[in-house]
Amino acid sequence: MTARRAIAAIGPHGPLRVTGQVAKALEVLVAHGAAGVTSLEVASVAYRLAAYVHNLRHDYGLAIETVREPHDGGWRGRFVLQSVVTIAEPGQ
């Protein structure tokens, strides 16, 4: 059995510890910066990105914008992290 992913970060409201798939989603949002990311772009890492974004917004108080992008047949959401978040180095 593998250990759950856990990261320590500094957010707008101070230190936070995020675990599991929500931690992976936060890492992806930080890595993509102002370009943001869609669920399809990170399906192999964060399968339920919208749910993880919901958790980051409501449980950790992070500001994450949803930008509507039109495509054939409708629209998709691009999630862009607006809060300044710094991921701590391993061991901190």
ZIJO-V109071 format. One record per residue. OMEGA is omega in radians with two decimals (NA if undefined). NEAR is the number of other C-alpha atoms within 8 Angstrom. Layout:
# ZIJO-V109071
[[OMEGA;NEAR] [OMEGA;NEAR]]
This chain:
# ZIJO-V109071
[[-3.13;2] [3.13;3] [3.07;4] [3.08;6] [3.09;9] [3.07;9] [3.02;11] [-3.12;11] [3.03;12] [3.14;12] [-3.10;12] [-3.13;8] [3.11;6] [-3.09;6] [3.03;8] [3.10;9] [-3.08;8] [-3.08;10] [3.01;11] [-3.11;9] [3.11;9] [3.08;13] [3.10;12] [3.13;12] [3.11;13] [3.10;9] [3.13;9] [-3.14;10] [3.11;13] [-3.10;10] [-3.09;6] [3.05;9] [-3.06;9] [3.12;7] [-3.12;6] [-3.06;11] [3.06;12] [3.12;11] [-3.13;13] [-3.11;5] [-3.10;6] [-3.07;12] [-3.12;10] [-3.11;5] [-3.07;7] [-3.00;13] [-3.10;8] [-3.01;8] [-3.11;12] [3.12;7] [3.13;7] [3.08;12] [3.08;12] [3.13;8] [-3.14;10] [3.11;12] [-2.97;11] [-3.11;8] [-3.05;6] [3.07;8] [-3.12;8] [3.08;12] [3.13;8] [-3.13;11] [3.00;9] [3.13;8] [3.12;8] [3.08;8] [3.11;8] [3.01;7] [-3.13;7] [3.09;5] [3.13;4] [3.14;6] [3.05;9] [3.12;9] [3.00;10] [-3.10;13] [-3.11;13] [3.12;14] [3.14;14] [3.12;9] [3.04;9] [3.14;7] [3.09;9] [3.11;8] [-3.14;9] [3.08;9] [3.10;5] [3.12;5] [3.13;3] [NA;5]]
